[in-house]
């Protein structure tokens, strides 16, 4: 039996990493579930992360090409093998992140073309959290600010996410402005429909 591919999307500070981890912990007793993320911890993912930390500069289109290359390798080496074994794969960020974040500086047709042939998730959970709340959470969590983590950028990124609502038909929006336990209750209900 094939596994299920569940993706969490949202702004930095929206709680997607927390919710992805909580969901994996919830599922693991009933299903074989793995948690993964993008950018990955591999070679290409390391280049992306160092660019996001502003350690080196790269052309915005080239950065999106790196994201696509990292995703391609991620699918082939980790996601697809786990799905074939019947595992539930929970991914912290995927294609919609490239479109919503990349759309700040790269045209949407280019971004869609770069990501056109990647596997479609069985379920995408968009944790919709207000940019101001995201910024406050990030200030508490760590001392540095990454490339896209300024409030005015996050406001535009949120608009991009909302404009992409129908891009994948199996996308559910959950209010992330609440306590993690409340958000998780909604996540578990949504995932229960495909589990």
C-alpha positions as CSV (number, residue, x, y, z in Angstrom):
1,X,0.0,0.0,0.0
2,X,1.3,3.4,-1.0
3,X,1.9,6.0,1.7
4,X,0.5,9.5,1.9
5,X,2.4,12.7,1.1
6,X,1.4,15.5,3.5
7,X,2.9,19.0,3.2
8,X,2.8,21.9,5.6
9,X,3.1,25.4,4.2
10,X,3.1,28.9,5.7
11,X,5.2,31.9,6.7
12,X,8.3,31.7,8.7
13,X,7.2,31.8,12.3
14,X,3.7,30.5,11.4
15,X,4.2,27.2,13.3
16,X,4.6,24.8,10.4
17,X,7.7,23.1,11.8
18,X,6.0,22.7,15.2
19,X,2.8,21.3,13.6
20,X,4.7,19.0,11.3
21,X,6.6,17.5,14.3
22,X,3.5,17.2,16.4
23,X,1.6,15.4,13.5
24,X,4.5,13.0,13.0
25,X,4.5,12.2,16.7
26,X,0.7,11.8,16.7
27,X,0.8,9.4,13.6
28,X,3.8,7.4,14.5
29,X,1.9,5.1,16.9
30,X,-0.6,4.2,14.2
31,X,1.3,4.7,10.9
32,X,4.8,4.5,9.8
33,X,5.5,8.3,9.5
34,X,8.6,10.2,8.6
35,X,9.3,13.9,8.9
36,X,11.3,15.8,6.3
37,X,11.8,19.4,5.2
38,X,12.9,21.8,2.5
39,X,15.5,23.0,2.0
40,X,17.1,19.7,2.9
41,X,20.2,19.2,5.0
42,X,22.1,18.0,1.9
43,X,24.7,19.8,-0.2
44,X,22.3,21.9,-2.3
45,X,20.1,22.6,0.8
46,X,23.2,23.8,2.6
47,X,23.9,26.3,-0.2
48,X,20.3,27.5,-0.1
49,X,20.4,27.9,3.7
50,X,23.7,29.9,3.6
51,X,22.1,32.2,1.0
52,X,19.0,32.7,3.2
53,X,21.3,33.6,6.1
54,X,22.8,36.2,3.8
55,X,26.3,34.6,3.9
56,X,26.5,34.9,0.1
57,X,24.5,36.6,-2.6
58,X,22.9,34.8,-5.5
59,X,20.6,35.9,-8.3
60,X,16.9,35.3,-7.3
61,X,16.2,33.1,-10.3
62,X,19.4,31.1,-9.6
63,X,18.3,30.7,-6.0
64,X,14.9,29.3,-7.2
65,X,16.8,26.9,-9.5
66,X,18.7,25.6,-6.5
67,X,15.4,25.1,-4.6
68,X,14.1,23.1,-7.6
69,X,17.3,21.0,-7.8
70,X,17.2,20.3,-4.0
71,X,13.5,19.3,-4.4
72,X,14.2,16.9,-7.2
73,X,17.0,15.2,-5.3
74,X,14.8,15.2,-2.1
75,X,11.9,13.4,-4.0
76,X,14.2,10.8,-5.6
77,X,16.3,10.0,-2.5
78,X,13.9,10.4,0.4
79,X,10.2,11.1,-0.4
80,X,9.5,8.5,-3.2
81,X,11.3,5.6,-1.5
82,X,9.4,6.2,1.8
83,X,6.0,6.4,-0.1
84,X,6.7,3.2,-1.9
85,X,7.2,1.5,1.5
86,X,3.8,2.7,2.5
87,X,5.0,5.4,4.9
88,X,3.3,8.7,5.6
89,X,5.7,11.4,4.6
90,X,5.2,14.8,6.3
91,X,7.2,17.6,4.6
92,X,7.9,21.0,6.1
93,X,7.6,23.2,3.0
94,X,7.4,22.2,-0.7
95,X,6.3,23.7,-4.0
96,X,4.0,26.4,-2.6
97,X,6.9,27.9,-0.6
98,X,8.9,28.3,-3.8
99,X,6.0,30.0,-5.5
100,X,5.0,32.2,-2.5
101,X,8.5,33.2,-1.5
102,X,10.1,33.2,-4.9
103,X,7.3,35.3,-6.3
104,X,8.7,38.3,-4.5
105,X,11.5,38.6,-7.1
106,X,10.9,36.0,-9.8
107,X,8.0,35.9,-12.2
108,X,5.2,33.3,-11.4
109,X,5.3,31.7,-14.8
110,X,9.1,30.9,-14.4
111,X,8.5,29.5,-10.9
112,X,5.5,27.4,-12.1
113,X,7.6,26.0,-14.9
114,X,10.5,25.2,-12.6
115,X,8.2,23.2,-10.4
116,X,5.8,21.8,-13.0
117,X,6.8,18.2,-12.9
118,X,7.1,17.5,-9.2
119,X,4.8,15.1,-7.5
120,X,1.5,16.6,-6.2
121,X,1.0,16.1,-2.4
122,X,-2.0,14.1,-1.2
123,X,-2.7,16.9,1.3
124,X,-1.3,20.5,1.8
125,X,-2.0,22.2,5.1
126,X,-1.5,25.9,4.9
127,X,-1.1,27.4,8.4
128,X,-2.3,30.9,8.0
129,X,-0.7,33.1,10.6
130,X,-0.6,36.9,10.7
131,X,2.8,38.3,9.7
132,X,3.1,40.4,12.9
133,X,2.6,37.3,15.1
134,X,5.2,35.4,13.0
135,X,7.8,38.2,13.5
136,X,7.2,38.2,17.3
137,X,7.6,34.4,17.4
138,X,10.8,34.5,15.4
139,X,12.3,37.2,17.7
140,X,11.7,35.0,20.7
141,X,13.1,31.9,19.0
142,X,16.4,33.2,17.5
143,X,18.6,36.3,17.3
144,X,19.1,36.6,13.5
145,X,16.8,37.5,10.7
146,X,16.9,35.6,7.4
147,X,16.4,36.8,3.8
148,X,12.5,36.8,3.8
149,X,11.8,37.4,7.5
150,X,10.9,41.1,7.5
151,X,7.3,42.0,8.2
152,X,6.6,43.8,4.9
153,X,8.0,40.8,2.9
154,X,6.0,38.4,5.0
155,X,2.8,40.4,4.2
156,X,3.5,40.1,0.5
157,X,4.4,36.4,0.8
158,X,1.1,35.8,2.7
159,X,-0.8,37.5,-0.2
160,X,1.1,35.2,-2.6
161,X,0.0,32.1,-0.6
162,X,-3.6,33.2,-0.5
163,X,-3.6,33.9,-4.3
164,X,-2.3,30.3,-4.9
165,X,-5.2,28.8,-2.9
166,X,-6.4,26.7,-5.8
167,X,-3.1,25.8,-7.2
168,X,-3.2,22.3,-5.6
169,X,-6.8,21.1,-5.2
170,X,-6.1,19.3,-1.9
171,X,-5.0,22.4,0.1
172,X,-6.6,23.2,3.5
173,X,-6.2,26.4,5.3
174,X,-6.0,26.3,9.1
175,X,-5.8,29.4,11.4
176,X,-2.3,29.5,12.9
177,X,-2.9,32.5,15.2
178,X,-3.8,30.2,18.1
179,X,-2.0,28.0,20.6
180,X,-0.2,25.0,19.0
181,X,-2.6,22.5,20.7
182,X,-5.6,24.1,19.2
183,X,-4.0,24.2,15.7
184,X,-3.0,20.5,16.1
185,X,-6.6,19.5,16.8
186,X,-7.7,20.9,13.5
187,X,-4.7,19.3,11.7
188,X,-5.5,15.9,13.1
189,X,-9.2,16.2,12.0
190,X,-8.1,17.1,8.4
191,X,-5.4,14.4,8.2
192,X,-8.0,11.9,9.6
193,X,-10.0,12.3,6.4
194,X,-7.1,10.8,4.3
195,X,-5.5,8.5,6.9
